[in-house]
């Protein structure tokens, strides 16, 4: 992974940490943990409001 991308993410989350985290925690995260956190925070950003994810649903 591009080190500039990772450092950009780190700075983004240091300036505005996710709920329940502090800037200090983000600063000390491993690159892998930072990328995982970013993935889970943004995984649904590409979906429209009325669009369902593909998969199996039980209603």
Secondary structure, DSSP 8 states (H G I E B T S, - for coil): --HHHHHHHHHHHHHT--TT--HHHHHTS-HHHHHHHHHHHHTTTTS-TT---SS----
